[in-house]
Amino acid sequence: MQPGESPEAAAARAVREELGTRARVRILGGDGARVEEREFASNPGLAARYVLHAVDAEVIDGLPEDGSSRPRRPARTTGTPAPSP
């Protein structure tokens, strides 16, 4: 979540980031926050506090036409194409 962003707005943004900017989502509700406190695995002795939010949502428009979960992006080419036989 970004500073000042609600859990619902963060969820909608995350879906758009994954499916592309044309995706539209409807947030159906959330179940509040769950707090977890534990040590950082990569930095033992340093405490971490995670606030986890869960929301239910449905995509109402903008899924890729081929049914994949990722937007189709143009292929990138590098270098010089190989000559045709």
Buried (B, 14 or more C-beta within 10 A) or exposed (E): EEEEEEBBEBBBBBBBEEBBEEBBBEBEEBEEEEEEEEEEEEEEEEEEEEEEBEBEBEBEEBBBEEEEEEBEEEEEEEEEEEEEE
